[in-house]
């Protein structure tokens, strides 16, 4: 049986995702990226899991930043 997500919970999830995007953009601005590896990091994006060097959980939550 599929569990429905309440509108309030969806709103909270969207706000959390936005905060994560903002933090990642701040991190990117502090990094030296001479080869443009982080060029696909878009502050207007709602899905940082599609960005280069970002690791996410199966639930699409950011779990890591691969800097190697």
Chimera marker file (.cmm) of the C-alpha trace (Angstrom):
<marker_set name="trace">
<marker id="1" x="0.000" y="0.000" z="0.000" r="1" g="1" b="0" radius="0.5"/>
<marker id="2" x="1.441" y="3.334" z="-1.073" r="1" g="1" b="0" radius="0.5"/>
<marker id="3" x="1.668" y="5.951" z="1.663" r="1" g="1" b="0" radius="0.5"/>
<marker id="4" x="0.423" y="9.421" z="0.745" r="1" g="1" b="0" radius="0.5"/>
<marker id="5" x="2.488" y="12.437" z="1.735" r="1" g="1" b="0" radius="0.5"/>
<marker id="6" x="0.620" y="15.354" z="3.246" r="1" g="1" b="0" radius="0.5"/>
<marker id="7" x="0.877" y="18.794" z="1.601" r="1" g="1" b="0" radius="0.5"/>
<marker id="8" x="2.513" y="20.163" z="4.764" r="1" g="1" b="0" radius="0.5"/>
<marker id="9" x="5.171" y="17.471" z="4.673" r="1" g="1" b="0" radius="0.5"/>
<marker id="10" x="5.783" y="18.110" z="0.959" r="1" g="1" b="0" radius="0.5"/>
<marker id="11" x="6.199" y="21.835" z="1.688" r="1" g="1" b="0" radius="0.5"/>
<marker id="12" x="8.692" y="21.073" z="4.471" r="1" g="1" b="0" radius="0.5"/>
<marker id="13" x="10.606" y="18.727" z="2.158" r="1" g="1" b="0" radius="0.5"/>
<marker id="14" x="10.729" y="21.398" z="-0.572" r="1" g="1" b="0" radius="0.5"/>
<marker id="15" x="12.030" y="23.979" z="1.914" r="1" g="1" b="0" radius="0.5"/>
<marker id="16" x="14.732" y="21.557" z="3.079" r="1" g="1" b="0" radius="0.5"/>
<marker id="17" x="15.771" y="20.855" z="-0.521" r="1" g="1" b="0" radius="0.5"/>
<marker id="18" x="16.006" y="24.597" z="-1.195" r="1" g="1" b="0" radius="0.5"/>
<marker id="19" x="18.229" y="25.074" z="1.871" r="1" g="1" b="0" radius="0.5"/>
<marker id="20" x="20.483" y="22.238" z="0.716" r="1" g="1" b="0" radius="0.5"/>
<marker id="21" x="20.790" y="23.825" z="-2.736" r="1" g="1" b="0" radius="0.5"/>
<marker id="22" x="21.702" y="27.187" z="-1.151" r="1" g="1" b="0" radius="0.5"/>
<marker id="23" x="24.361" y="25.585" z="1.059" r="1" g="1" b="0" radius="0.5"/>
<marker id="24" x="25.853" y="23.644" z="-1.859" r="1" g="1" b="0" radius="0.5"/>
<marker id="25" x="26.032" y="26.816" z="-3.972" r="1" g="1" b="0" radius="0.5"/>
<marker id="26" x="27.854" y="28.543" z="-1.087" r="1" g="1" b="0" radius="0.5"/>
<marker id="27" x="30.287" y="25.630" z="-0.886" r="1" g="1" b="0" radius="0.5"/>
<marker id="28" x="30.860" y="25.805" z="-4.651" r="1" g="1" b="0" radius="0.5"/>
<marker id="29" x="31.657" y="29.514" z="-4.419" r="1" g="1" b="0" radius="0.5"/>
<marker id="30" x="34.360" y="28.745" z="-1.858" r="1" g="1" b="0" radius="0.5"/>
<marker id="31" x="36.012" y="26.044" z="-3.998" r="1" g="1" b="0" radius="0.5"/>
<marker id="32" x="38.647" y="26.467" z="-6.669" r="1" g="1" b="0" radius="0.5"/>
<marker id="33" x="37.194" y="24.844" z="-9.803" r="1" g="1" b="0" radius="0.5"/>
<marker id="34" x="39.595" y="25.699" z="-12.654" r="1" g="1" b="0" radius="0.5"/>
<marker id="35" x="38.235" y="22.937" z="-14.931" r="1" g="1" b="0" radius="0.5"/>
<marker id="36" x="34.543" y="23.767" z="-14.463" r="1" g="1" b="0" radius="0.5"/>
<marker id="37" x="33.654" y="20.406" z="-12.934" r="1" g="1" b="0" radius="0.5"/>
<marker id="38" x="30.852" y="22.048" z="-10.955" r="1" g="1" b="0" radius="0.5"/>
<marker id="39" x="29.356" y="24.057" z="-13.820" r="1" g="1" b="0" radius="0.5"/>
<marker id="40" x="26.129" y="22.049" z="-13.750" r="1" g="1" b="0" radius="0.5"/>
<marker id="41" x="25.409" y="23.159" z="-10.177" r="1" g="1" b="0" radius="0.5"/>
<marker id="42" x="22.380" y="25.380" z="-10.770" r="1" g="1" b="0" radius="0.5"/>
<marker id="43" x="21.026" y="27.467" z="-7.895" r="1" g="1" b="0" radius="0.5"/>
<marker id="44" x="17.592" y="27.368" z="-9.543" r="1" g="1" b="0" radius="0.5"/>
<marker id="45" x="17.599" y="23.575" z="-9.540" r="1" g="1" b="0" radius="0.5"/>
<marker id="46" x="15.372" y="21.589" z="-7.226" r="1" g="1" b="0" radius="0.5"/>
<marker id="47" x="17.388" y="18.395" z="-7.653" r="1" g="1" b="0" radius="0.5"/>
<marker id="48" x="21.024" y="18.628" z="-6.547" r="1" g="1" b="0" radius="0.5"/>
<marker id="49" x="21.225" y="14.838" z="-6.846" r="1" g="1" b="0" radius="0.5"/>
<marker id="50" x="21.676" y="15.319" z="-10.588" r="1" g="1" b="0" radius="0.5"/>
<marker id="51" x="24.729" y="17.544" z="-10.064" r="1" g="1" b="0" radius="0.5"/>
<marker id="52" x="28.302" y="16.423" z="-10.686" r="1" g="1" b="0" radius="0.5"/>
<marker id="53" x="30.173" y="15.145" z="-7.627" r="1" g="1" b="0" radius="0.5"/>
<marker id="54" x="27.053" y="14.933" z="-5.434" r="1" g="1" b="0" radius="0.5"/>
<marker id="55" x="26.122" y="11.634" z="-3.780" r="1" g="1" b="0" radius="0.5"/>
<marker id="56" x="22.533" y="10.996" z="-2.732" r="1" g="1" b="0" radius="0.5"/>
<marker id="57" x="20.557" y="8.366" z="-0.874" r="1" g="1" b="0" radius="0.5"/>
<marker id="58" x="17.841" y="6.280" z="-2.553" r="1" g="1" b="0" radius="0.5"/>
<marker id="59" x="15.403" y="8.860" z="-1.108" r="1" g="1" b="0" radius="0.5"/>
<marker id="60" x="17.190" y="11.622" z="-3.075" r="1" g="1" b="0" radius="0.5"/>
<marker id="61" x="18.731" y="13.225" z="-0.006" r="1" g="1" b="0" radius="0.5"/>
<marker id="62" x="22.257" y="14.596" z="-0.399" r="1" g="1" b="0" radius="0.5"/>
<marker id="63" x="24.637" y="12.384" z="1.552" r="1" g="1" b="0" radius="0.5"/>
<marker id="64" x="28.018" y="13.458" z="0.264" r="1" g="1" b="0" radius="0.5"/>
<marker id="65" x="30.252" y="15.624" z="-1.857" r="1" g="1" b="0" radius="0.5"/>
<marker id="66" x="32.913" y="13.759" z="-3.821" r="1" g="1" b="0" radius="0.5"/>
<marker id="67" x="35.966" y="15.984" z="-3.948" r="1" g="1" b="0" radius="0.5"/>
<marker id="68" x="38.497" y="13.374" z="-5.073" r="1" g="1" b="0" radius="0.5"/>
<link id1="1" id2="2" r="1" g="1" b="0" radius="0.2"/>
<link id1="2" id2="3" r="1" g="1" b="0" radius="0.2"/>
<link id1="3" id2="4" r="1" g="1" b="0" radius="0.2"/>
<link id1="4" id2="5" r="1" g="1" b="0" radius="0.2"/>
<link id1="5" id2="6" r="1" g="1" b="0" radius="0.2"/>
<link id1="6" id2="7" r="1" g="1" b="0" radius="0.2"/>
<link id1="7" id2="8" r="1" g="1" b="0" radius="0.2"/>
<link id1="8" id2="9" r="1" g="1" b="0" radius="0.2"/>
<link id1="9" id2="10" r="1" g="1" b="0" radius="0.2"/>
<link id1="10" id2="11" r="1" g="1" b="0" radius="0.2"/>
<link id1="11" id2="12" r="1" g="1" b="0" radius="0.2"/>
<link id1="12" id2="13" r="1" g="1" b="0" radius="0.2"/>
<link id1="13" id2="14" r="1" g="1" b="0" radius="0.2"/>
<link id1="14" id2="15" r="1" g="1" b="0" radius="0.2"/>
<link id1="15" id2="16" r="1" g="1" b="0" radius="0.2"/>
<link id1="16" id2="17" r="1" g="1" b="0" radius="0.2"/>
<link id1="17" id2="18" r="1" g="1" b="0" radius="0.2"/>
<link id1="18" id2="19" r="1" g="1" b="0" radius="0.2"/>
<link id1="19" id2="20" r="1" g="1" b="0" radius="0.2"/>
<link id1="20" id2="21" r="1" g="1" b="0" radius="0.2"/>
<link id1="21" id2="22" r="1" g="1" b="0" radius="0.2"/>
<link id1="22" id2="23" r="1" g="1" b="0" radius="0.2"/>
<link id1="23" id2="24" r="1" g="1" b="0" radius="0.2"/>
<link id1="24" id2="25" r="1" g="1" b="0" radius="0.2"/>
<link id1="25" id2="26" r="1" g="1" b="0" radius="0.2"/>
<link id1="26" id2="27" r="1" g="1" b="0" radius="0.2"/>
<link id1="27" id2="28" r="1" g="1" b="0" radius="0.2"/>
<link id1="28" id2="29" r="1" g="1" b="0" radius="0.2"/>
<link id1="29" id2="30" r="1" g="1" b="0" radius="0.2"/>
<link id1="30" id2="31" r="1" g="1" b="0" radius="0.2"/>
<link id1="31" id2="32" r="1" g="1" b="0" radius="0.2"/>
<link id1="32" id2="33" r="1" g="1" b="0" radius="0.2"/>
<link id1="33" id2="34" r="1" g="1" b="0" radius="0.2"/>
<link id1="34" id2="35" r="1" g="1" b="0" radius="0.2"/>
<link id1="35" id2="36" r="1" g="1" b="0" radius="0.2"/>
<link id1="36" id2="37" r="1" g="1" b="0" radius="0.2"/>
<link id1="37" id2="38" r="1" g="1" b="0" radius="0.2"/>
<link id1="38" id2="39" r="1" g="1" b="0" radius="0.2"/>
<link id1="39" id2="40" r="1" g="1" b="0" radius="0.2"/>
<link id1="40" id2="41" r="1" g="1" b="0" radius="0.2"/>
<link id1="41" id2="42" r="1" g="1" b="0" radius="0.2"/>
<link id1="42" id2="43" r="1" g="1" b="0" radius="0.2"/>
<link id1="43" id2="44" r="1" g="1" b="0" radius="0.2"/>
<link id1="44" id2="45" r="1" g="1" b="0" radius="0.2"/>
<link id1="45" id2="46" r="1" g="1" b="0" radius="0.2"/>
<link id1="46" id2="47" r="1" g="1" b="0" radius="0.2"/>
<link id1="47" id2="48" r="1" g="1" b="0" radius="0.2"/>
<link id1="48" id2="49" r="1" g="1" b="0" radius="0.2"/>
<link id1="49" id2="50" r="1" g="1" b="0" radius="0.2"/>
<link id1="50" id2="51" r="1" g="1" b="0" radius="0.2"/>
<link id1="51" id2="52" r="1" g="1" b="0" radius="0.2"/>
<link id1="52" id2="53" r="1" g="1" b="0" radius="0.2"/>
<link id1="53" id2="54" r="1" g="1" b="0" radius="0.2"/>
<link id1="54" id2="55" r="1" g="1" b="0" radius="0.2"/>
<link id1="55" id2="56" r="1" g="1" b="0" radius="0.2"/>
<link id1="56" id2="57" r="1" g="1" b="0" radius="0.2"/>
<link id1="57" id2="58" r="1" g="1" b="0" radius="0.2"/>
<link id1="58" id2="59" r="1" g="1" b="0" radius="0.2"/>
<link id1="59" id2="60" r="1" g="1" b="0" radius="0.2"/>
<link id1="60" id2="61" r="1" g="1" b="0" radius="0.2"/>
<link id1="61" id2="62" r="1" g="1" b="0" radius="0.2"/>
<link id1="62" id2="63" r="1" g="1" b="0" radius="0.2"/>
<link id1="63" id2="64" r="1" g="1" b="0" radius="0.2"/>
<link id1="64" id2="65" r="1" g="1" b="0" radius="0.2"/>
<link id1="65" id2="66" r="1" g="1" b="0" radius="0.2"/>
<link id1="66" id2="67" r="1" g="1" b="0" radius="0.2"/>
<link id1="67" id2="68" r="1" g="1" b="0" radius="0.2"/>
</marker_set>
